[in-house]
Amino acid sequence: MSFAIGTMLLAVVTAVACALPGTFVVLRRGSMLVDVIAHSVLPGIVVGYFITRNFDSPLLIIGSALAGLLVVLGAEWLTRTGLFTGDAPQGLIFPALFSGGVILVSINFANIHLDTHMVLAGDLNIAAFRHLIIGGVSLGPSYMYVMLAVLLVNVTFLTVFYSKLKVMTFDPEFAGSLGIRTGLINTAFMFLVSVTFNASGAILVIALVVVPPVTAYLLSTRLPVMMTLTVIIAIVGAVAGFWVAYVLDAATSAGMAVFYGLMFAAVLAGTRLAQRRRKLAHHEISALASA
């Protein structure tokens, strides 16, 4: 498999793996929580490396995901106290975690280079360099199979808990009255989200998580349709963004993020235009009725 095709397939798998749970994140109005998780990964990465001394160890992903989950659970606990409002709880916790990670790095690993392309940008070009080769045949980037595993887990979890997540998202109080273990399911979901985000890279992954579901939400408010559109938008944006980046010799993740932004802008413009036409038609009908 060529490097270009392998990178494109990795981009598609990563985009879908991020966009599917991103649907529920957006509907729960937790889009900025993605940014919080993204900035809280450093201490988890440092602790994972301290244990394994290997940057390729999956413990780094698990450690960073646990750090992200700690922010989510801590913020929810502070919110339940009733002493804080808005996003103040998140702003209290994640700077402390990030600063703790900086201190750990400066004390224990000052001579170790953390690859900013992977940790901060999630550069798929770099992730695609190492291929899985069996019998002398390249089967594509090794990391693509990591993301395929993440995607499989996401699809399985969302399929099994779809009805419960749907009720929890739109009416959490009613979900509790039905006996749904909302706390446990929400914790499992947020851990899954954190694993997905940190497996994909920390910063540019925000675009992969948020923009496809938000764009789909402009086109449909029915959850099954929205999820289907989210997957389609994620795939189209990944393929188009990759080839734009390939032609421009730029980072694939950045190309995807830019193309997702362009898709959102186009859909938003079309939606606004349709709204104006409906309002104009309504005014014309009202004028004719009153004439």
C-alpha positions in Angstrom: 0.0 0.0 0.0 1.4 3.4 -0.9 2.1 6.1 1.7 -0.6 8.4 0.2 -3.4 5.8 0.2 -2.4 4.6 3.7 -2.4 8.1 5.1 -5.8 8.8 3.5 -7.3 5.6 5.0 -5.8 6.5 8.4 -7.4 9.9 8.1 -10.8 8.4 7.2 -10.8 5.9 10.1 -9.6 8.6 12.6 -12.3 11.1 11.4 -15.1 8.6 11.8 -13.8 7.3 15.2 -13.9 10.9 16.5 -17.1 12.1 14.8 -19.4 9.4 16.1 -19.0 10.0 19.8 -18.7 13.7 18.9 -22.4 13.7 18.0 -23.4 13.1 21.6 -20.7 15.5 22.8 -22.2 18.3 20.6 -25.8 17.5 21.6 -24.8 17.7 25.3 -23.3 21.1 24.6 -19.9 19.8 25.7 -17.9 20.9 22.6 -15.5 23.0 24.7 -14.9 20.0 26.9 -13.0 18.6 24.1 -10.5 21.5 24.3 -10.2 20.9 28.1 -9.5 17.2 27.6 -6.9 18.2 24.9 -5.0 20.4 27.3 -5.0 17.9 30.2 -3.2 15.1 28.5 0.3 16.0 29.4 0.5 14.6 32.9 -1.0 11.3 31.7 1.6 11.1 28.9 4.4 11.8 31.4 3.2 9.2 33.9 2.7 6.7 31.2 6.3 7.3 29.9 7.6 7.2 33.5 6.2 3.6 33.8 7.0 2.3 30.4 10.0 4.4 29.1 8.5 3.8 25.7 6.7 6.4 23.6 5.0 3.6 21.6 3.3 2.1 24.6 -0.5 2.1 24.6 -0.2 3.1 28.3 0.5 6.6 27.2 -2.9 6.8 25.5 -4.6 5.2 28.6 -2.7 7.6 30.9 -3.7 10.7 28.9 -7.3 9.4 28.7 -7.4 9.0 32.4 -6.1 12.5 32.9 -8.9 13.8 30.6 -11.5 11.8 32.5 -10.2 13.3 35.7 -10.9 16.7 34.4 -14.4 15.8 33.4 -15.3 14.0 36.6 -13.7 16.8 38.7 -15.6 19.5 36.8 -18.9 17.6 37.2 -18.3 17.3 41.0 -17.5 21.0 41.4 -20.7 21.8 39.3 -22.8 19.6 41.6 -21.7 21.6 44.6 -23.6 24.6 43.3 -20.8 26.9 44.1 -19.6 27.4 40.5 -21.4 28.1 37.3 -20.7 27.9 33.6 -17.3 26.5 32.6 -15.5 27.7 35.7 -15.0 24.2 37.1 -13.2 23.1 34.0 -11.0 26.2 34.1 -10.1 25.4 37.7 -9.0 21.8 37.1 -7.3 21.5 33.7 -4.7 24.3 34.2 -3.7 22.5 37.4 -3.2 19.2 35.6 -1.4 20.8 32.7 0.9 22.7 35.1 1.6 19.5 37.0 2.6 17.8 33.8 5.0 20.6 33.0 6.6 20.3 36.4 6.9 16.5 36.0 8.6 17.0 32.6 11.0 19.7 33.9 12.0 17.6 37.0 12.2 14.1 35.6 12.4 14.3 31.8 14.0 17.7 30.9 16.2 15.9 28.3 13.4 14.0 26.7 11.7 15.4 23.5 8.0 15.0 23.4 7.0 15.1 19.7 4.8 18.2 19.4 3.5 17.0 16.0 1.9 14.0 17.6 1.1 15.2 21.1 -0.2 18.7 20.2 -1.2 18.6 16.5 -2.0 14.9 15.9 0.0 14.9 12.7 -1.4 11.9 10.7 1.5 12.2 8.2 3.9 11.2 11.0 1.6 8.5 12.4 1.4 7.0 8.9 5.1 6.5 8.4 5.3 3.1 10.1 3.4 0.4 8.1 2.3 -3.0 9.1 4.1 -5.4 6.8 3.1 -9.1 6.6 4.9 -11.5 4.2 6.6 -8.5 2.5 3.3 -6.8 1.8 2.4 -3.5 3.3 -1.1 -3.5 4.8 -1.1 0.2 5.5 -0.1 2.3 8.5 0.2 0.4 11.8 -1.6 3.2 13.6 -4.6 2.8 11.3 -5.3 -0.5 13.0 -5.1 1.1 16.4 -7.7 3.6 15.3 -9.8 0.8 13.7 -9.8 -0.8 17.1 -10.9 2.5 18.7 -13.6 2.9 16.1 -14.9 -0.7 16.7 -15.1 0.0 20.4 -16.9 3.3 19.8 -19.4 1.7 17.4 -20.0 -1.2 19.8 -20.5 1.1 22.8 -22.9 3.5 21.0 -24.9 0.5 19.6 -25.3 -1.1 23.0 -26.1 2.0 24.9 -27.8 4.0 22.1 -31.2 4.2 23.7 -29.8 5.1 27.1 -27.5 7.7 25.8 -30.4 9.2 23.7 -32.6 9.6 26.8 -29.6 10.8 29.0 -28.7 13.4 26.4 -32.2 14.9 25.9 -33.7 14.4 29.3 -31.2 13.3 32.0 -33.8 13.6 34.8 -36.2 11.3 33.1 -33.4 8.9 32.4 -32.7 8.8 36.1 -36.3 8.2 36.9 -36.2 5.1 34.6 -33.5 3.6 36.7 -30.7 4.2 34.1 -27.4 4.3 35.8 -26.6 7.7 34.3 -23.4 8.3 36.3 -21.8 5.0 35.4 -22.7 5.2 31.7 -21.7 8.8 31.5 -18.3 8.0 33.1 -17.8 5.1 30.6 -18.8 7.3 27.7 -16.5 10.2 28.7 -13.6 7.7 29.2 -14.2 6.4 25.7 -14.3 9.9 24.4 -11.1 10.7 26.1 -9.4 7.6 24.8 -10.5 8.4 21.3 -9.4 12.1 21.4 -6.0 11.2 22.9 -5.4 8.4 20.5 -6.0 10.8 17.6 -3.8 13.7 18.8 -4.8 16.5 21.1 -5.4 19.8 19.4 -6.5 19.5 15.8 -8.7 16.5 16.8 -11.1 19.2 18.2 -12.1 19.9 14.6 -12.6 16.2 13.9 -14.9 15.8 16.9 -17.0 19.0 16.8 -17.3 20.2 13.2 -18.9 17.2 11.4 -21.7 16.8 14.1 -22.3 20.5 14.2 -22.5 20.6 10.4 -24.9 17.6 10.4 -27.0 19.3 13.1 -27.7 22.2 10.6 -29.1 19.7 8.2 -31.2 17.5 10.4 -32.4 17.4 14.1 -33.3 13.7 14.0 -30.6 11.8 15.8 -30.3 8.8 13.4 -30.1 11.1 10.4 -27.7 13.4 12.1 -25.4 10.5 13.0 -25.5 9.2 9.4 -24.8 12.7 8.0 -22.0 13.1 10.6 -20.2 10.0 9.3 -20.7 11.1 5.6 -19.3 14.5 6.4 -16.4 13.1 8.3 -15.4 10.8 5.5 -15.8 13.4 2.7 -13.9 16.0 4.8 -11.1 13.5 5.5 -10.6 12.4 1.9 -10.9 15.9 0.5 -8.8 17.4 3.3 -6.1 14.8 2.7 -5.8 15.4 -1.0 -5.7 19.2 -0.5 -2.9 18.8 2.0 -1.2 16.3 -0.3 -1.2 18.7 -3.2 0.0 21.6 -1.0 2.6 19.4 0.8 1.0 20.3 4.1 0.0 18.4 7.3 -3.0 16.1 6.7 -4.7 17.0 10.0 -4.5 20.7 9.2 -5.9 20.1 5.7 -8.8 18.1 7.2 -9.6 20.8 9.8 -9.6 23.6 7.1 -11.9 21.5 4.8 -14.3 20.8 7.6 -14.4 24.5 8.3 -15.2 25.2 4.7 -17.9 22.6 4.7 -19.5 24.0 7.8 -19.4 27.6 6.4 -21.0 26.4 3.1 -23.8 24.5 5.0 -24.3 27.4 7.3 -24.6 29.9 4.4 -27.1 27.6 2.7 -29.1 27.2 5.9 -29.3 31.0 6.4 -30.3 31.5 2.8 -33.1 28.9 3.1 -34.3 30.6 6.3 -34.5 34.0 4.7 -36.4 32.6 1.7 -38.9 30.9 4.0 -39.3 34.2 6.0 -39.8 36.1 2.7 -42.3 33.6 1.5 -44.2 33.8 4.8 -44.4 37.6 4.6 -45.6 37.4 1.0 -48.3 34.9 2.0 -49.3 37.1 4.9 -49.5 40.1 2.7 -51.7 38.4 0.2 -54.0 37.0 2.9 -54.5 40.5 4.4 -55.0 42.2 1.0 
